[in-house]
Amino acid sequence: MSAPFQEEEALGRPYDAALMRRLLRYLRPYRLHVALAVLMLLAVAALQLASPYLTKVAIDRAMPARDLGLVRLLALAFLAANVLEFGLEYVQTVLTAAIGQRVMVDLRLAIFAKLQRLGVSFYDWNPVGRLMTRVTTDVETLNELFTSGVVALFGDVFTLGVIMVWMLAADWRLALASFAVIPFIYLAATAFRVRMRGAYRDIRVRIARINAFLQEHLGGMRVVQLFGREARAAAEFDAVNRAHLDAHLVSITVYAVFFPVIELFTSIAVASLLVYGGARALDHTLTVGVLAAFLQLLRRFFRPLQDLSEKFNILQSAMASSERVFALLDEPETVRDPASARRLARPVRGEVAFEDVWFRYPQPPGSREQCAEDGWVLKGVTFTAPPGRTVAIVGHTGAGKTTITNLLLRFYDVDRGRVTVDGVDIRELAQAELRGLVGLVQQDIFLFTGDIRGNIRLDAPVPDAAVEAAARRVGATRFIDRLPARFDHRLDERGQNLSVGERQLLSFARALAVDPAILVLDEATSSVDAQAEEEIQAAIAELMRGRTSLVIAHRLSTVQYADEILVLHHGRILERGTHRALLAQDGLYRRLHQLQLGVELAGVG
């Protein structure tokens, strides 16, 4: 069994050249902005040499010569250099942040587009929380790489190089004395990176656990309250939350040790510089101005060294996030449009045929589990729904009824045999054309946040009059007319401010508004009350006239009118015929009918 989602945050290699090249491709549209940001960083690095140099000139030339005018000029130049450095750093920070935000937008669009192309089987294997993390947390980590990592890292390395060259050129012996603590800083930075790598992973794991816990318990809050699990849930969340706190405290401790250590080594370097440089100044082998310039440069030299350790952590986390993001972007699309899609002849007749169809649901990658009989859900299923006729599909739970709908809509592709519409294999059709022919109503209705009119229309080019007519034909206006804004009434998330039956009626209106050639009803009336079901059945009878219909039902009373009823049993069509003909047989359909009739009579009694 694969590891739970919240345990998958193991960090990969600190640096992966192939991943970095792929990441940098997202900077190509903004290469002029990147070039400008790099030029600004170079200018800032050069300006950092101005202040120490001006200090050296002031101490070694202006002050001994008592040249007050030169001192004032140097002071103005010192102020101008610092103001210019501040301005350039401000613009560069804003520019790199804007680049990072634009790259984030592009990445999120690419991920969302990929998610819409992936087959339904992908969502069977991957929890929503995992995919949300890809679009949000992982992309945000990459934003840190672009805003605080790539360009800034280049700037830090360039700054270090410029300062080292200046110091070596000014006085190589004094420079070597200043660099004496660098090996110790390297060891401290290495220890910091190692500790922060583990702390970073722990934080990410615990954040994922919090997200998973909240997603599960907020979604199941009714069950939590119904069974009085509030105290138990609060205790569990407290444990998860405190574990997250402990992980953060570890990282805070590491940071609290690292930066004072760097400051300590910086102070040691300054002290050694003062001792060695002061002695040489007293011997007149070194000017005081050079010593003062070295003291300023030393502080500027060690700041990038501190930053490089943090940049390494950003780079490491970005590599881990990019690996996950690109794994998602590289996920194979199991259902694809053909290279040259066919089009059905117009007008579409709507004949549906399953020809010796065998199918089993794909297993998650790496899974060794397999269902009985090699996992076949459908085994040699063959039937035809002629144009304008109604075919009902019944059977026990797990018999394969809904699978037929999934294959017709090409959420999955068949393993053997074929599914055709008007004699054309649906794998030769574009998915958009195929699904545009089918109106689907499911038991589990999904409504989007927005108004009723938009939820019925979705993106179909359906005029308002057609939307309202579809709602009226299925009886949805029975409750819409009672709403203050009628069709402009705003729905909450997933339509929670409507009853289950009202949401079901809207799903009927949604399917019928586009006037589909094929209508598929998957347990479509199971959630509505008796009065609403009578209205819907009357509307369905009218709307099915002249339209090919597949009706998947558990309650046999809803399919008695079908032209043909297929009885599925363990993935095979065990019986077929009309309601009367099947009752006349002493078979599964008759037993199912008697069982349901007994249950209904018991309920009435």
C-alpha positions as CSV (number, residue, x, y, z in Angstrom):
1,M,0.0,0.0,0.0
2,S,1.3,3.5,-0.9
3,A,2.1,5.9,1.9
4,P,-0.7,8.3,3.0
5,F,-0.7,11.6,1.4
6,Q,0.4,13.5,4.5
7,E,3.5,11.3,4.7
8,E,4.7,11.9,1.1
9,E,6.7,15.1,1.8
10,A,10.1,13.5,1.6
11,L,12.7,15.9,0.1
12,G,14.5,14.9,-3.0
13,R,18.0,15.9,-4.2
14,P,19.0,19.5,-3.1
15,Y,19.6,20.4,-6.8
16,D,18.3,18.8,-10.0
17,A,19.7,20.4,-13.2
18,A,16.9,19.0,-15.4
19,L,14.2,20.3,-13.1
20,M,15.8,23.7,-12.8
21,R,16.0,24.0,-16.6
22,R,12.4,23.1,-16.9
23,L,11.5,25.7,-14.2
24,L,13.5,28.4,-15.9
25,R,11.4,27.9,-19.1
26,Y,8.6,29.7,-17.2
27,L,10.9,32.8,-17.0
28,R,11.3,33.0,-20.8
29,P,8.2,35.3,-21.3
30,Y,9.7,37.6,-18.7
31,R,13.4,37.5,-19.7
32,L,13.6,41.2,-20.2
33,H,12.3,41.7,-16.6
34,V,14.8,39.2,-15.4
35,A,17.6,40.8,-17.2
36,L,16.7,44.2,-15.7
37,A,16.5,42.7,-12.2
38,V,20.0,41.2,-12.7
39,L,21.4,44.5,-13.9
40,M,20.0,46.2,-10.9
41,L,21.6,43.6,-8.6
42,L,24.9,44.1,-10.3
43,A,24.5,47.9,-9.8
44,V,23.7,47.4,-6.1
45,A,26.7,45.1,-5.7
46,A,28.9,47.8,-7.3
47,L,27.4,50.5,-5.1
48,Q,28.2,48.5,-2.0
49,L,31.8,49.2,-2.8
50,A,31.2,52.9,-3.0
51,S,30.7,53.6,0.7
52,P,33.9,51.8,1.9
53,Y,35.9,53.5,-0.9
54,L,34.6,57.0,0.0
55,T,35.3,56.3,3.7
56,K,38.9,55.3,2.8
57,V,39.4,58.5,0.7
58,A,37.9,60.7,3.4
59,I,40.2,59.2,6.1
60,D,43.4,58.9,4.1
61,R,43.2,62.1,2.0
62,A,40.6,64.6,3.0
63,M,41.1,64.6,6.7
64,P,44.9,64.7,6.8
65,A,44.8,67.5,4.2
66,R,42.1,69.3,6.3
67,D,40.1,69.7,3.1
68,L,36.6,70.5,4.3
69,G,35.2,70.9,0.8
70,L,36.4,67.4,-0.1
71,V,34.9,66.0,3.1
72,R,31.5,67.6,2.2
73,L,31.7,66.3,-1.3
74,L,32.6,62.8,-0.1
75,A,29.7,63.0,2.4
76,L,27.3,64.0,-0.3
77,A,28.6,61.2,-2.6
78,F,28.2,58.8,0.3
79,L,24.6,59.8,0.9
80,A,23.8,59.7,-2.9
81,A,25.3,56.2,-3.2
82,N,23.2,54.9,-0.3
83,V,20.0,56.5,-1.6
84,L,20.6,55.1,-5.0
85,E,21.4,51.7,-3.6
86,F,18.1,51.9,-1.6
87,G,16.1,52.9,-4.7
88,L,17.6,50.1,-6.9
89,E,17.0,47.5,-4.2
90,Y,13.4,48.7,-3.9
91,V,12.8,48.5,-7.6
92,Q,14.6,45.2,-7.9
93,T,12.6,43.7,-5.1
94,V,9.3,44.8,-6.6
95,L,10.4,43.6,-10.0
96,T,11.4,40.1,-8.8
97,A,8.2,39.8,-6.8
98,A,6.2,40.7,-9.9
99,I,8.1,38.1,-11.9
100,G,7.4,35.4,-9.3
101,Q,3.7,36.2,-9.2
102,R,3.4,36.1,-13.0
103,V,5.2,32.7,-13.1
104,M,2.8,31.5,-10.3
105,V,-0.2,32.5,-12.5
106,D,1.3,30.7,-15.5
107,L,2.0,27.5,-13.4
108,R,-1.4,27.4,-11.8
109,L,-3.1,27.9,-15.2
110,A,-1.0,25.0,-16.6
111,I,-1.8,22.8,-13.6
112,F,-5.5,23.5,-13.7
113,A,-5.6,22.9,-17.5
114,K,-3.9,19.6,-17.0
115,L,-6.3,18.6,-14.2
116,Q,-9.2,19.2,-16.5
117,R,-7.7,17.0,-19.2
118,L,-6.9,14.1,-16.8
119,G,-9.3,11.1,-16.8
120,V,-11.7,10.3,-14.0
121,S,-9.5,7.4,-12.9
122,F,-6.9,9.9,-11.9
123,Y,-9.3,11.4,-9.4
124,D,-10.2,7.9,-8.2
125,W,-6.6,7.6,-6.9
126,N,-5.7,11.1,-5.8
127,P,-7.5,12.8,-2.9
128,V,-8.5,16.4,-3.4
129,G,-6.2,17.7,-0.6
130,R,-3.2,16.4,-2.5
131,L,-4.2,18.2,-5.7
132,M,-5.0,21.4,-3.8
133,T,-1.5,21.3,-2.3
134,R,0.0,21.1,-5.8
135,V,-1.9,24.2,-7.0
136,T,-1.4,26.2,-3.8
137,T,1.5,25.3,-1.5
138,D,3.9,23.8,-4.0
139,V,3.4,26.7,-6.5
140,E,3.9,29.2,-3.6
141,T,7.2,27.5,-2.8
142,L,8.3,27.9,-6.4
143,N,7.3,31.6,-6.1
144,E,9.9,31.9,-3.3
145,L,12.5,30.4,-5.6
146,F,11.8,33.0,-8.3
147,T,11.4,36.0,-6.0
148,S,14.1,35.2,-3.3
149,G,16.1,32.4,-4.9
150,V,17.3,32.5,-8.5
151,V,18.0,36.2,-9.0
152,A,18.9,36.9,-5.4
153,L,21.3,33.9,-5.3
154,F,23.0,35.2,-8.4
155,G,23.2,38.7,-6.8
156,D,24.7,37.2,-3.5
157,V,27.4,35.3,-5.4
158,F,28.3,38.3,-7.5
159,T,28.4,40.6,-4.4
160,L,30.7,38.1,-2.7
161,G,33.0,37.9,-5.7
162,V,33.2,41.7,-6.1
163,I,33.9,42.3,-2.4
164,M,36.6,39.6,-2.3
165,V,38.3,41.0,-5.4
166,W,38.3,44.5,-4.0
167,M,39.6,43.3,-0.6
168,L,42.3,41.2,-2.2
169,A,43.3,44.1,-4.5
170,A,43.4,46.6,-1.6
171,D,45.5,44.4,0.7
172,W,45.7,40.7,0.2
173,R,47.2,40.0,3.7
174,L,44.4,41.9,5.4
175,A,41.9,40.1,3.2
176,L,43.2,36.7,4.2
177,A,43.0,37.6,7.8
178,S,39.3,38.6,7.2
179,F,38.6,35.3,5.5
180,A,40.1,33.1,8.2
181,V,36.7,32.4,9.8
182,I,35.1,31.3,6.5
183,P,35.8,27.5,7.0
184,F,34.0,27.7,10.4
185,I,31.0,29.6,8.8
186,Y,30.9,26.9,6.1
187,L,30.7,24.2,8.8
188,A,28.0,26.1,10.6
189,A,26.0,26.6,7.4
190,T,26.3,22.9,6.5
191,A,25.0,21.9,10.0
192,F,22.2,24.5,9.6
193,R,21.1,23.1,6.2
194,V,21.1,19.5,7.5
195,R,18.9,20.4,10.5
196,M,16.6,22.7,8.5
197,R,16.1,20.0,5.9
198,G,14.7,17.6,8.5
199,A,12.7,20.5,10.2
200,Y,11.3,21.6,6.9
201,R,10.1,18.1,6.1
202,D,8.5,17.7,9.5
203,I,6.6,21.0,9.1
204,R,5.3,20.1,5.7
205,V,4.2,16.7,6.9
206,R,2.3,18.2,9.8
207,I,0.7,20.9,7.7
208,A,-0.5,18.2,5.4
209,R,-1.9,16.3,8.4
210,I,-3.8,19.4,9.6
211,N,-5.2,20.0,6.1
212,A,-6.3,16.3,5.8
213,F,-7.8,16.4,9.2
214,L,-9.7,19.6,8.6
215,Q,-10.9,18.5,5.1
216,E,-12.3,15.2,6.5
217,H,-13.9,16.6,9.7
218,L,-15.4,19.8,8.2
219,G,-16.9,17.8,5.3
220,G,-18.3,15.3,7.9
221,M,-19.3,17.8,10.5
222,R,-22.9,16.6,10.6
223,V,-21.7,13.1,11.5
224,V,-19.4,14.5,14.1
225,Q,-22.2,16.4,15.8
226,L,-24.8,13.7,15.3
227,F,-22.6,11.1,17.1
228,G,-21.3,13.5,19.7
229,R,-17.7,13.3,18.6
230,E,-16.8,16.9,19.2
231,A,-14.6,16.3,22.3
232,R,-12.8,13.4,20.6
233,A,-12.3,15.4,17.4
234,A,-11.1,18.4,19.4
235,A,-8.6,16.2,21.2
236,E,-7.3,14.7,17.9
237,F,-7.0,18.1,16.3
238,D,-5.1,19.3,19.4
239,A,-2.6,16.5,19.0
240,V,-2.1,17.2,15.3
241,N,-1.9,21.0,15.9
242,R,0.6,20.6,18.7
243,A,2.8,18.4,16.6
244,H,2.8,21.2,14.0
245,L,3.8,23.6,16.8
246,D,6.6,21.3,17.9
247,A,8.0,21.1,14.4
248,H,8.0,24.9,14.0
249,L,9.7,25.3,17.4
250,V,12.5,23.0,16.2
251,S,13.0,25.2,13.1
252,I,12.9,28.4,15.3
253,T,15.5,26.9,17.6
254,V,17.8,26.1,14.6
255,Y,17.4,29.6,13.3
256,A,18.0,31.1,16.8
257,V,21.3,29.2,17.0
258,F,22.5,29.7,13.4
259,F,22.3,33.5,13.1
260,P,24.0,34.3,16.5
261,V,26.7,31.8,15.5
262,I,27.2,33.7,12.2
263,E,27.3,37.0,14.2
264,L,29.8,35.5,16.5
265,F,32.1,34.5,13.7
266,T,31.6,37.9,12.1
267,S,32.6,39.5,15.4
268,I,35.7,37.3,15.6
269,A,36.6,38.3,12.1
270,V,36.2,42.0,13.0
271,A,38.3,41.5,16.1
272,S,41.1,39.7,14.2
273,L,40.9,42.4,11.6
274,L,41.3,45.1,14.3
275,V,44.2,43.4,16.0
276,Y,46.1,42.6,12.8
277,G,45.1,45.7,10.9
278,G,45.6,48.0,14.0
279,A,49.1,46.6,14.5
280,R,50.0,47.3,10.9
281,A,48.4,50.8,11.0
282,L,50.6,51.6,14.1
283,D,53.6,50.3,12.1
284,H,52.5,52.6,9.2
285,T,52.3,49.6,6.8
286,L,48.6,50.1,6.4
287,T,46.5,53.3,6.3
288,V,43.6,53.8,8.7
289,G,41.3,54.5,5.7
290,V,42.0,51.0,4.3
291,L,41.3,49.5,7.7
292,A,38.0,51.4,8.0
293,A,37.0,50.3,4.5
294,F,37.7,46.7,5.4
295,L,35.6,46.9,8.5
296,Q,32.6,48.1,6.4
297,L,33.2,45.5,3.7
298,L,33.5,42.7,6.2
299,R,29.9,43.3,7.4
300,R,28.7,43.4,3.8
301,F,30.7,40.3,3.1
302,F,29.1,38.1,5.7
303,R,25.5,39.1,5.0
304,P,25.4,37.2,1.7
305,L,27.0,34.2,3.4
306,Q,24.0,34.1,5.7
307,D,21.6,34.6,2.8
308,L,23.2,31.7,0.9
309,S,22.3,29.2,3.6
310,E,18.7,30.4,3.5
311,K,18.7,30.4,-0.3
312,F,19.9,26.7,-0.2
313,N,16.8,25.8,1.8
314,I,14.6,27.7,-0.6
315,L,16.3,25.9,-3.5
316,Q,15.9,22.5,-1.8
317,S,12.2,22.9,-1.1
318,A,11.7,24.3,-4.6
319,M,13.3,21.2,-6.1
320,A,10.9,19.0,-4.0
321,S,7.9,21.1,-5.0
322,S,8.9,21.2,-8.7
323,E,9.3,17.4,-8.7
324,R,5.7,17.0,-7.5
325,V,4.3,19.7,-9.8
326,F,6.0,18.3,-12.9
327,A,5.0,14.8,-12.0
328,L,1.4,16.0,-12.1
329,L,2.0,17.9,-15.4
330,D,3.6,14.7,-16.9
331,E,0.7,12.5,-15.7
332,P,-0.4,10.5,-18.7
333,E,-3.9,11.3,-20.0
334,T,-5.7,8.0,-20.2
335,V,-8.6,9.3,-22.3
336,R,-7.4,11.4,-25.3
337,D,-9.0,12.8,-28.4
338,P,-8.0,11.0,-31.6
339,A,-5.5,12.7,-33.9
340,S,-8.2,13.3,-36.5
341,A,-11.6,13.2,-34.9
342,R,-14.6,12.2,-36.9
343,R,-17.9,14.0,-36.8
344,L,-21.3,12.4,-36.7
345,A,-23.7,12.9,-39.6
346,R,-26.3,15.5,-39.0
347,P,-29.0,15.2,-37.7
348,V,-27.7,12.9,-35.0
349,R,-30.1,9.9,-34.6
350,G,-28.7,9.0,-31.2
351,E,-28.4,5.2,-31.6
352,V,-26.3,3.8,-28.8
353,A,-24.7,0.3,-29.0
354,F,-22.4,-1.7,-26.7
355,E,-20.7,-4.5,-28.7
356,D,-19.2,-7.3,-26.6
357,V,-17.8,-4.7,-24.1
358,W,-15.4,-5.9,-21.4
359,F,-14.1,-3.4,-18.8
360,R,-12.3,-3.3,-15.5
361,Y,-11.4,-0.2,-13.6
362,P,-7.7,0.6,-13.7
363,Q,-5.8,0.1,-10.5
364,P,-3.7,2.9,-8.9
365,P,0.0,2.9,-9.9
366,G,1.9,0.4,-7.7
367,S,-1.2,-1.2,-6.4
368,R,-1.1,-5.0,-6.1
369,E,-4.7,-5.3,-5.2
370,Q,-7.1,-7.0,-7.7
371,C,-10.7,-7.8,-7.6
372,A,-12.2,-11.2,-8.0
373,E,-12.2,-12.7,-11.5
374,D,-9.3,-10.4,-12.5
375,G,-11.4,-7.3,-11.7
376,W,-13.8,-7.4,-14.7
377,V,-16.8,-5.1,-14.0
378,L,-18.5,-5.7,-17.4
379,K,-18.1,-9.0,-19.2
380,G,-19.2,-9.2,-22.8
381,V,-22.1,-6.7,-22.5
382,T,-24.0,-6.3,-25.8
383,F,-27.1,-4.3,-26.4
384,T,-28.5,-1.6,-28.6
385,A,-30.6,1.5,-27.7
386,P,-32.4,2.4,-31.0
387,P,-33.0,6.1,-31.8
388,G,-36.0,7.4,-29.8
389,R,-36.3,4.4,-27.6
390,T,-35.8,3.9,-23.8
391,V,-33.6,1.2,-22.4
392,A,-33.5,0.7,-18.6
393,I,-30.7,-1.0,-16.8
394,V,-31.3,-2.6,-13.4
395,G,-29.5,-4.9,-11.0
396,H,-28.0,-5.3,-7.6
397,T,-25.5,-2.8,-6.3
398,G,-22.2,-3.4,-7.9
399,A,-23.6,-5.1,-10.9
400,G,-22.1,-2.6,-13.3
401,K,-25.0,-0.2,-14.1
402,T,-23.2,3.1,-13.5
403,T,-20.1,1.7,-15.4
404,I,-22.2,1.7,-18.5
405,T,-22.8,5.4,-18.1
406,N,-19.1,6.1,-17.5
407,L,-18.1,4.2,-20.7
408,L,-20.8,5.9,-22.8
409,L,-19.5,9.4,-21.7
410,R,-15.9,8.1,-22.2
411,F,-14.8,8.8,-18.7
412,Y,-13.0,5.5,-19.2
413,D,-12.2,3.6,-22.4
414,V,-13.3,0.0,-22.8
415,D,-10.7,-2.8,-22.6
416,R,-12.4,-5.0,-25.2
417,G,-15.2,-4.5,-27.7
418,R,-16.5,-1.0,-28.5
419,V,-19.2,1.5,-27.8
420,T,-20.8,3.3,-30.7
421,V,-23.1,6.2,-31.4
422,D,-24.9,6.1,-34.8
423,G,-22.4,3.3,-35.7
424,V,-19.3,5.3,-35.0
425,D,-16.8,4.2,-32.3
426,I,-16.9,6.9,-29.6
427,R,-13.1,6.7,-29.4
428,E,-13.0,8.2,-32.9
429,L,-15.0,11.3,-31.7
430,A,-13.8,14.4,-29.9
431,Q,-14.7,14.2,-26.3
432,A,-16.4,17.6,-26.5
433,E,-18.7,16.5,-29.4
434,L,-19.6,13.2,-27.7
435,R,-20.4,14.7,-24.3
436,G,-22.3,17.5,-26.1
437,L,-24.7,14.9,-27.4
438,V,-25.5,13.4,-23.9
439,G,-27.6,14.9,-21.2
440,L,-26.7,13.3,-17.9
441,V,-28.6,13.4,-14.6
442,Q,-26.9,11.7,-11.6
443,Q,-28.0,10.9,-8.1
444,D,-25.2,13.0,-6.6
445,I,-25.8,16.5,-7.9
446,F,-23.0,19.1,-8.1
447,L,-24.1,22.7,-8.2
448,F,-21.6,25.6,-8.4
449,T,-21.6,28.8,-6.4
450,G,-23.6,31.3,-8.5
451,D,-27.2,32.0,-9.6
452,I,-29.7,29.4,-10.7
453,R,-29.7,30.5,-14.3
454,G,-26.0,30.0,-14.6
455,N,-26.1,26.6,-13.0
456,I,-28.7,25.4,-15.5
457,R,-26.9,26.9,-18.5
458,L,-23.3,26.4,-17.4
459,D,-21.3,27.3,-20.5
460,A,-23.8,26.1,-23.1
461,P,-25.1,28.7,-25.6
462,V,-28.6,28.5,-24.2
463,P,-30.8,31.6,-24.2
464,D,-32.7,32.6,-21.1
465,A,-36.0,31.6,-22.5
466,A,-34.7,28.0,-23.1
467,V,-33.3,27.9,-19.6
468,E,-36.7,28.9,-18.1
469,A,-38.6,26.6,-20.4
470,A,-36.4,23.6,-19.3
471,A,-36.9,24.5,-15.7
472,R,-40.7,24.7,-16.2
473,R,-40.9,21.4,-18.1
474,V,-39.2,19.5,-15.2
475,G,-41.3,21.3,-12.5
476,A,-38.4,23.3,-11.1
477,T,-40.4,26.5,-11.3
478,R,-42.5,25.1,-8.5
479,F,-39.8,26.3,-6.1
480,I,-37.9,28.8,-8.2
481,D,-41.0,31.1,-8.5
482,R,-41.1,31.3,-4.7
483,L,-37.5,32.7,-4.5
484,P,-37.2,36.5,-4.3
485,A,-34.8,36.7,-7.3
486,R,-36.2,33.6,-9.1
487,F,-33.6,32.5,-11.7
488,D,-31.1,35.1,-10.3
489,H,-31.2,33.6,-6.8
490,R,-27.7,33.0,-5.6
491,L,-26.7,29.5,-4.5
492,D,-24.3,28.7,-1.7
493,E,-21.4,26.2,-2.1
494,R,-22.8,23.1,-3.8
495,G,-26.3,24.5,-3.6
496,Q,-26.6,23.9,0.2
497,N,-29.3,26.5,0.5
498,L,-31.6,24.2,-1.6
499,S,-33.1,20.9,-0.6
500,V,-31.9,17.7,-2.1
501,G,-35.0,17.4,-4.2
502,E,-34.7,21.0,-5.5
503,R,-31.1,20.4,-6.5
504,Q,-32.2,17.2,-8.3
505,L,-34.8,19.3,-10.3
506,L,-32.1,21.8,-11.3
507,S,-30.0,18.9,-12.6
508,F,-32.9,17.8,-14.8
509,A,-33.3,21.3,-16.1
510,R,-29.5,21.5,-16.8
511,A,-29.6,18.3,-18.8
512,L,-32.7,19.2,-20.8
513,A,-31.8,22.8,-21.5
514,V,-29.3,21.8,-24.2
515,D,-31.8,19.4,-25.9
516,P,-29.5,16.4,-26.0
517,A,-29.8,13.6,-28.5
518,I,-29.2,11.0,-25.8
519,L,-30.5,11.3,-22.2
520,V,-28.9,9.3,-19.4
521,L,-30.7,9.1,-16.0
522,D,-28.5,7.5,-13.3
523,E,-30.7,7.0,-10.2
524,A,-32.1,10.4,-11.1
525,T,-35.3,10.3,-9.0
526,S,-33.9,8.6,-5.9
527,S,-33.7,11.8,-3.9
528,V,-37.0,13.5,-4.6
529,D,-40.3,13.2,-2.7
530,A,-43.3,11.4,-4.1
531,Q,-45.1,14.6,-5.4
532,A,-41.9,15.9,-7.1
533,E,-41.3,12.4,-8.6
534,E,-44.7,12.3,-10.1
535,E,-44.1,15.7,-11.8
536,I,-40.6,14.6,-12.9
537,Q,-41.9,11.3,-14.3
538,A,-44.6,13.2,-16.3
539,A,-41.9,15.5,-17.7
540,I,-39.5,12.6,-18.4
541,A,-42.2,10.8,-20.4
542,E,-42.7,13.8,-22.6
543,L,-39.0,14.6,-23.0
544,M,-38.0,11.0,-23.8
545,R,-40.4,11.0,-26.8
546,G,-38.2,11.0,-29.8
547,R,-34.9,10.9,-27.8
548,T,-32.7,7.9,-27.0
549,S,-32.7,7.3,-23.3
550,L,-30.7,5.1,-20.9
551,V,-32.3,4.9,-17.5
552,I,-30.3,3.3,-14.6
553,A,-32.5,2.7,-11.7
554,H,-32.6,0.8,-8.4
555,R,-36.4,1.3,-7.9
556,L,-38.0,-0.9,-10.5
557,S,-41.3,1.1,-10.3
558,T,-39.5,3.9,-12.2
559,V,-38.6,1.8,-15.3
560,Q,-41.8,-0.1,-16.0
561,Y,-42.4,2.1,-19.1
562,A,-39.1,1.3,-20.7
563,D,-39.1,-0.2,-24.2
564,E,-36.4,-2.7,-23.0
565,I,-35.1,-3.6,-19.5
566,L,-31.6,-5.1,-19.1
567,V,-30.9,-7.0,-15.9
568,L,-27.3,-6.9,-15.0
569,H,-25.8,-9.5,-12.7
570,H,-22.0,-9.6,-11.9
571,G,-21.2,-7.6,-15.0
572,R,-23.3,-9.7,-17.5
573,I,-26.7,-9.2,-19.0
574,L,-28.6,-12.0,-17.3
575,E,-32.1,-11.1,-18.6
576,R,-33.7,-8.6,-21.1
577,G,-37.2,-7.7,-22.1
578,T,-40.1,-5.6,-21.2
579,H,-41.5,-5.2,-17.7
580,R,-44.3,-7.7,-18.4
581,A,-42.1,-10.2,-20.2
582,L,-39.6,-10.2,-17.4
583,L,-42.2,-10.6,-14.7
584,A,-43.5,-13.6,-16.6
585,Q,-40.1,-15.3,-16.2
586,D,-39.1,-16.8,-12.9
587,G,-35.8,-15.0,-12.9
588,L,-33.8,-12.3,-11.1
589,Y,-36.0,-9.4,-12.2
590,R,-39.1,-11.0,-10.8
591,R,-37.3,-11.7,-7.5
592,L,-36.1,-8.1,-7.4
593,H,-39.6,-6.8,-8.1
594,Q,-41.2,-9.0,-5.4
595,L,-38.5,-8.0,-2.9
596,Q,-39.0,-4.3,-3.5
597,L,-42.8,-4.7,-3.6
598,G,-42.6,-6.4,-0.2
599,V,-40.4,-3.6,1.2
600,E,-42.8,-1.0,-0.1
601,L,-45.9,-2.8,1.3
602,A,-44.1,-3.2,4.7
603,G,-43.3,0.5,4.6
604,V,-47.0,1.4,4.0
605,G,-48.1,-1.0,6.7
